[in-house]
Amino acid sequence: MELNLANGDKTVSVSDAVFDRPFNQTLVHQIVTAYLAGGRSGTKGQKNRAAVRGGGKKPWRQKGTGRARAGTIRSPIWSGGGVTFAAVPRDYSQKVNRKMYRAGMRSIVSELVRQDRLTIVGDLGLTSRSTKGLLKALNDQKCAPRGVLVVSEVDENIGYSANNIVGLDVVGVKALDPVVLVGADRVMMTEEALQALEGWLA
């Protein structure tokens, strides 16, 4: 299939196997959920009665004191004791096969093309750190500086130039994830990034 550049100068040929796939909502939901779950720290932790320091000695004898029997001062019903159902660090990550992940990414980019949310831009030509230079380059490409700009690799020039542009996020192809693509109203992609993405998902 052919995709037009934002300025209309030319068209770019892309693979139908990557950019013209049917939308698989179940698969997309699975990879998005797995990606978000993988970002959870899972570091919450509490101490149960075995982990709390102290309490090794029985506080008083079993019978004859008139008090309720007790085996340790670190029981959960004692002040300073352990937690009854203590939380432990856990791993929230979900396993997603590489084949499934790539199929889900192909489904997402294909849907972006169908919804006209994917814009292809030419070479931005940034040779220095310049917010004005990046804005001018995007304006020359007839693109509003909003959404996600996908480049082949985020170098210092484009990274620093985009810092002061509110509403514009710059992402490299290697750092691209399903959450970024699904949540973006507009995805702008350079020709080099397009070729790199196609090579990765092919």
C-alpha positions in Angstrom: 0.0 0.0 0.0 1.0 3.6 -0.4 1.1 6.3 2.3 1.3 10.0 1.5 3.8 12.3 3.1 2.2 15.1 5.2 3.3 17.8 2.8 2.0 15.8 -0.2 5.4 15.8 -2.0 5.5 12.0 -2.6 4.2 8.7 -1.5 5.9 5.9 0.5 5.4 2.2 -0.2 4.8 0.1 2.9 4.0 -3.5 3.5 0.4 -4.6 3.6 1.4 -7.3 6.1 2.3 -4.6 8.6 0.1 -1.6 7.8 -3.0 -3.2 6.5 -4.0 -5.8 9.1 -7.4 -6.3 10.6 -7.9 -4.8 14.1 -7.8 -7.5 16.8 -9.3 -5.8 19.8 -8.7 -8.8 22.1 -5.1 -9.1 21.3 -4.5 -5.3 21.6 -6.2 -5.3 25.0 -3.9 -8.2 26.1 -0.6 -6.6 25.1 -1.7 -3.2 26.5 -2.7 -4.8 29.8 0.5 -6.8 29.9 2.7 -3.7 29.3 0.9 -1.7 32.0 1.2 -4.6 34.4 4.9 -5.0 33.7 5.4 -1.4 34.8 4.1 -2.0 38.3 6.8 -2.1 41.0 5.2 -4.7 43.2 7.5 -3.7 46.1 4.8 -3.4 48.8 5.8 -5.5 51.8 4.8 -6.0 55.4 6.1 -8.3 58.2 4.1 -11.2 59.6 4.6 -12.6 63.1 7.6 -14.7 62.0 9.4 -11.7 60.5 9.0 -9.3 63.4 12.0 -9.1 65.7 11.6 -10.5 69.2 8.8 -12.6 70.7 10.9 -15.7 71.1 10.0 -16.2 74.7 6.6 -17.1 76.0 5.4 -14.0 77.9 4.0 -16.0 80.9 3.2 -19.6 81.8 0.3 -21.4 80.1 -1.9 -21.8 83.2 -2.5 -20.3 86.6 -2.1 -16.6 85.9 -5.7 -15.8 85.2 -4.8 -14.3 81.9 -5.4 -15.6 78.4 -2.8 -17.9 77.2 -0.1 -16.4 74.9 2.9 -17.8 73.1 4.5 -14.7 71.8 4.3 -10.9 72.2 4.6 -10.6 68.4 1.2 -12.1 67.7 -1.0 -10.0 65.3 -3.4 -9.2 68.2 -0.6 -7.5 70.2 0.6 -4.0 69.7 3.9 -4.2 67.8 3.1 -7.6 66.5 3.1 -8.8 63.0 0.4 -8.3 60.3 -2.1 -11.1 60.0 -2.1 -11.3 56.2 1.1 -9.5 55.4 1.7 -8.2 51.9 4.8 -9.5 50.2 6.7 -8.2 47.2 5.3 -9.7 44.0 5.8 -9.7 40.3 2.9 -8.4 38.2 4.4 -9.1 34.8 2.3 -11.1 32.3 3.9 -13.4 29.7 3.2 -12.3 26.1 4.9 -14.2 23.3 7.0 -12.2 20.9 4.9 -13.3 18.0 1.7 -12.1 19.8 3.3 -8.8 20.7 4.3 -8.0 17.2 0.9 -9.0 15.8 -0.7 -6.7 18.3 1.6 -3.8 17.3 0.8 -4.5 13.6 -2.9 -4.3 14.4 -2.5 -1.0 16.2 -0.5 0.7 13.4 -2.9 -0.6 10.8 -5.8 0.9 12.8 -3.9 4.2 13.0 -3.7 4.3 9.2 -7.4 3.5 8.8 -8.4 6.2 11.2 -6.0 8.7 9.5 -4.1 9.2 12.8 -0.7 8.3 11.3 1.2 11.0 9.5 4.5 10.4 7.6 7.0 13.3 7.6 10.2 13.7 5.7 13.7 14.5 7.1 13.4 17.1 9.9 17.0 18.3 9.2 17.9 19.3 12.8 21.6 20.1 13.1 21.5 21.7 16.5 19.3 22.1 19.6 16.6 24.5 18.6 12.9 24.5 19.6 12.2 27.1 16.9 14.0 24.9 14.4 11.9 21.9 15.2 8.7 23.9 15.1 9.7 25.3 11.7 10.5 21.8 10.4 7.1 20.5 11.5 5.3 23.5 10.0 7.2 23.0 6.7 5.9 19.4 6.8 2.4 20.8 7.4 2.2 19.1 10.8 0.9 20.6 14.0 3.3 20.2 16.9 1.0 17.9 18.9 0.9 14.2 19.5 3.7 11.7 19.3 6.7 12.1 17.0 8.4 8.8 16.2 12.0 8.9 15.0 14.5 6.2 14.2 16.6 7.3 17.2 16.3 10.1 19.7 19.5 12.2 19.6 20.4 15.2 21.7 19.2 17.7 19.0 15.6 16.5 18.7 15.4 15.4 22.3 16.3 18.8 23.7 14.4 20.7 21.0 11.1 19.0 21.9 11.4 19.5 25.6 9.8 22.9 25.6 6.9 22.0 23.2 3.8 21.3 25.2 1.8 18.4 23.9 4.6 16.9 21.8 6.4 13.7 22.8 9.3 12.2 21.0 9.9 8.5 21.0 12.4 6.3 19.3 11.4 3.2 17.4 13.1 0.9 19.9 11.2 2.5 22.8 7.9 2.4 21.0 5.2 0.6 23.0 1.4 -0.1 22.6 0.3 2.3 25.3 2.0 5.2 23.5 0.4 4.3 20.2 -3.1 3.6 21.5 -3.2 6.8 23.7 -2.0 9.2 21.0 -4.5 11.3 19.1 -1.9 11.9 16.3 1.3 9.9 15.5 3.9 11.5 13.3 6.6 9.2 12.0 9.7 10.0 10.0 10.5 8.0 6.9 13.5 6.4 8.6 11.4 5.4 11.6 8.8 4.0 9.2 11.4 1.7 7.6 12.8 0.7 11.0 9.3 -0.1 12.3 8.4 -2.1 9.2 11.6 -4.1 9.5 10.9 -4.8 13.1 7.2 -5.9 12.6 7.6 -7.6 9.3 
